[in-house]
Amino acid sequence: MELRLFCVGDVVGSPGRRVLAEVLARIVKEREIHCVIANAENVAGGSGLTAAIYQKLLHCGVHLLTMGDHIYRRREIIPLLETAENIVKPANLPPSAPGREFALYEVPGGPRVAVVSLLGRLYMKPPGDCPFRAVDRVLALIPKDVKIIVVDMHAEATSEKVAMGWHLDGRVSAMVGTHTHIPTADERVLPKGTAYITDLGMTGPYDSVIGREKDRVISSLTSGVPQKFDVASGDIRLCGAIVSVESTTGLAKSIERIMFNSTG
């Protein structure tokens, strides 16, 4: 059986949620998607996640959620992280940090899909433990019959994400990068069968500086005076990648980078 996974890049604020609500169901139907994985760390006002918005994402059709460095920005999400079975914390955060290290989704009539989240260490806050050791440890915990595994590495440095792709080649179905909000053009299936892309891009407003009002960001950069970086609202797009996977082996057959504009 060939499974199609849709990995959605960082969903930013209400514009990102709006385009997700507008086009995700159509994409799932037209491209025969079996599992949708989305990075949700910027979905509440551009930073963090709330329980109410978590429910909205599920209603839109998201099956598995990853987070990043803003995971605990809104502390009211902690009880959800401790109970929900379809959302993960970065696995290289301390063991005492709330949340699970991997999550599973069972495709109706099909196999289970596992997702793992990691934080990069270069130029990132908060500092995490070694992501390479962490992912090796977590992969050993995933049930052996789960062959389809997606790793989302939320990291600033492209070199760190590229290195992780090679580290995991042949061991996971896909290694996708998030955090920089800029889609990269290096999608490919690595030699041993892992689909790879350095960054999925942003699901949100592209008339912006990585999702924020550009005038505010430029003013801060040119004056040195801190500004409140409000979420922008123009040129809304949904970005991500569709990965086709052979379910019996868990190895990727193809990866396709996609971008959809908002209809609103």
Secondary structure as GFF3:
##gff-version 3
##sequence-region A 1 264
A	DSSP	beta_strand	2	8	.	.	.	ID=ss1
A	DSSP	beta_strand	10	11	.	.	.	ID=ss2
A	DSSP	alpha_helix	13	30	.	.	.	ID=ss3
A	DSSP	beta_strand	35	39	.	.	.	ID=ss4
A	DSSP	alpha_helix	51	60	.	.	.	ID=ss5
A	DSSP	beta_strand	64	66	.	.	.	ID=ss6
A	DSSP	three_ten_helix	75	77	.	.	.	ID=ss7
A	DSSP	alpha_helix	78	83	.	.	.	ID=ss8
A	DSSP	beta_strand	102	106	.	.	.	ID=ss9
A	DSSP	beta_strand	112	119	.	.	.	ID=ss10
A	DSSP	alpha_helix	131	139	.	.	.	ID=ss11
A	DSSP	beta_strand	148	154	.	.	.	ID=ss12
A	DSSP	alpha_helix	158	168	.	.	.	ID=ss13
A	DSSP	beta_strand	174	178	.	.	.	ID=ss14
A	DSSP	beta_strand	188	189	.	.	.	ID=ss15
A	DSSP	beta_strand	195	197	.	.	.	ID=ss16
A	DSSP	beta_strand	202	205	.	.	.	ID=ss17
A	DSSP	alpha_helix	214	223	.	.	.	ID=ss18
A	DSSP	beta_strand	236	246	.	.	.	ID=ss19
A	DSSP	beta_strand	252	261	.	.	.	ID=ss20
###
